Amino acid sequence: MAVSVDQWGDIVATLGGNCAKVTTVLVSSSVDPHDYEPAPADAELFSHAQLVVVNGAGYDVWASKLAATTVPNAPVVSAGEVTKTPDGANPHLWYNPSAVTIFAEAVTAALTKLSPSAANYFRGQRSAFSADLKPYTDLVAKIKAEASGKTYAATESVFDYMAAALGLVNKTPEGYQRAVANETDPSPADIEAFGAALAHGQVNVLIYNTQTQGAVPEKIRAAAKEAGVPTVNVTETVAPGAVSFQSWQVDQLDRLAKALGVPA
């Protein structure tokens, strides 16, 4: 199987278990999936895949195109399609707990269709994944129960699905959000509005994407520190050193719970 990005790679490998050989194309945090240009080796990888897994929703268009040209008859599981997330919407679906569940079901169904004789095995892998995911789902539920209604602001939208699932209220200035979504620089007024929200106690926690560098995110983080607003670092791709999707997510959620004052 070929998987476009590492946010889904570990999940697919777990679901496939010993009945699947999974190779993920992008496993580096330094590569932007939006702009990636596939290499000949990627085409070779895809050409041997019996199943292709992509994020979709406009995030990794190159992968869908590569699948269509190299293995047009192979099934493709797109997280965007199975969660009915259109192009142009927030594509960071791995941060949406319900999307993770829907995606896992779709991959298991695709694997079972490819190898009906292994259906029981794949059901077992799906159940094992749910069990492994329990610390994550329990922590999501706990934070929601204790901190729903608290506020956050974010340097990027990567965490927005999770924040919504936790019941947090987004106080990121709208102008800033639009600029980031359009990959343009926020205006001085947008940055000033962000600083004012932090300084005036409108924000309980700042969500900071450590994989986006530049003067603007740094300025916002400095403003949060000055205002006494805790900052929680997150990453768009799997954090270096994380042993699984679950461990990556739980580590970030643990730090968020502490920042929001959720009892351990």
PyMOL commands that set and color helices and strands:
alter all, ss='L'
color gray80, all
select helices_A, chain A and resi 6-19+40-47+61-70+79-82+93-95+97-114+116-132+134-147+160-165+174-181+188-199+215-227+245-259
alter helices_A, ss='H'
color red, helices_A
select strands_A, chain A and resi 2-5+23-26+52-54+76-78+151-154+169-170+205-209+231-234
alter strands_A, ss='S'
color yellow, strands_A
deselect
rebuild
show_as cartoon
